[in-house]
């Protein structure tokens, strides 16, 4: 059973992912600028980033500061969920811009007001992006619970703060995951 700490951490991770994802999605979905395609590709690649790589990134940033374990877990969950939220929200905003953008532009209203109206037109899809971010964050915690058989609070209490053997194994897994992800992406591009 999911405990309240798990829900709180997943809520923090999902909330942070929603904020960061929407901040990425607004320019990606509503604007045209040089490098937009490259940024969209980076967000899509980030979606496929292995979770062990995200864990090592968060550990590398958080280890010197030694923040509380719950904040580190929420940050890792947010990093895993942000690209999902950004991609879903950017697609919804782009569809809205395609359907209504020209008509709103011709009315002469300002850019911010126009963006607000376009976001309102796809509010259901944006709400789905928020729910998907929370589900991704909760799913990460759920995988730990199912595999470890303990609550998230117990996982935090017994987890070592990053000993050398765990770090070495994590680096090895991250390297292997990145190589495999790169191969899969190359194969997928070759078929397209």
N, C-alpha and C positions, 0 to 999 in steps of 0.2 A: 504494500500500500504506500502511496506517495505521502510523505509527511509534509507538514506546513513549511519547513525550511526549504524543501525542494521546490514547492510552489512559489515561495518568495524569491528564491534565486532565479527560477525560470521566468518569473514575472519581471524581475530586474533586467535579466538578459534580453527577454523579448521586448521590453519597453525601450531599452537602449538601442536594440537592433531596429526598432521601428523609427526612432528619431534619426539615427544615422542613415538608415535605408531611405527614408523620405528625403533627407538632405541630398543624397546622391541621386535619387529618382527625379527630383524636380528639374534640374538642368538636363538630365538625360532624356526625360520624356517630353519636356516642353520647349527646349531650345535646340538650335542648330549652331554648332561651333566647330572649329578645327580640332581634331582629336577626339570627337565624340564617339566615333566607331571604335577607336582604340580603348577608350574608357569603358564602353559597353563590353568589349571583349575581356577586359581586365576583371570586370564585375562577374561575368560569366565564368571565367577561369577561377575566380575566388570561390564561387559556389561549389566547385569541384575540389577545393583544397582539402586534403585529408585532415581529419580532426587532430591527429597527432602533431601535425605541423603547426596548427593553430595553438595547441597546448604548449608546444615549445616556444612559440613566439610570445605568448602571454607569460610563460615562466621566465623567459629572458628579460622581459620588460619589468615584471613584477618582483622577481627575486631580490634585486638589490634594495628595494623599498620595503619589502616584507609587509604588504597590505594583508588585511584579514582574508582568510581562505574563501569566505563566501563572496567577497568582492572579486577575487581572482576567478572563481567559477562563473560568476555572472558576466565578467568581461569575456571569458572564453566562449560562453554561450552566445553572447552578443556578436562576437566576431564570426561565429558559425552561421548565425541567422541573418546578419545584415545583408549579405549579397542576395539572399532569397527575397527579402523584403524589397530591396532596391530593384531587382529585376522585375518582380511582379508589379510594383508600383510604376516603374518607368514604362512598362508595356501598356498599362492601363491609361496613364497620362498621354502616351503617344497616340493611342486609339482615340481618346477624347479630343486631342488636338487635331487629328485628321478629320474627325466628324464635325467639329464645331469651331475650330481655330480660325478659319478664314472668315466665317460670318462674324465672329467676335472681333476680329481685327478690323473689319470694315465698320463696326460700330464706333470705333475711335476711343474705346475705353483703354485705360492704362494697362501696362503689362502685369502688374500685381493683381489687379481686379480680374483681368482676363484669366490668369493662372488660377485664381481662386474659383472662378466659375467653371473652368475646365476640371478642376479637382472635384468640385461638387457634382459634376456630371458623371463621374466615375467613382463616387464615394463607396459603392458596394464593393467594387474591385479593390479599392484601397483598404477597406475594412478586412477583406479576405487576406490581403498582404500582411496586415497586422496579426491576424489570427495565425497565419502560416509562420510568422516569426516566433510567436509564442510557442506554437507546436514544435518547431525545430529546437528551440531552447529546452522545452520540456522533454522532448524526445532524447536529447543528449543526456539529460539527467536520468531518464528512464532506462537508457541502455546501461548506465552505470549500476542502477538499482537491480536490473534483471541479472546482469552478469555477476555483480558482486554480492547480491542477496542481502544487502544492508541498506539502511537509509542514507541519504546524502550527508546528514550530520555525522553519522558514524564513519563514512568514507573520509570525511575531512579530518575527523579526530585521529584516525589511525594512519592516514597517509603521511609518509615522510616528506619533509619540505624540499625534496629534490636531491637525493643522494647521487653519487657518481654512477653507480650501476644503473639506476633508473634513468638517469640523464643519457648515458651511453646507449641504452636500449632504445630510448625515445628518439635519439638522433639517428640510429640505424633504421628504425621504423619510418621515420620522417623521410630519410633519404630514399629508401625503397619505395615509399608511397609516392614521392615526387617523380621518381623515374617511371614508375608504372602509370601514373596520371599523365605524364608527358607522352609516353608511348601511345596511350589510348587516344589522346587528343590528336596526335599525328596521324594515327590510323583513321580517326573520324574525319579529319580534314582531307585525307587522301581519297576517301569514299565520296565526299561531297562534290 
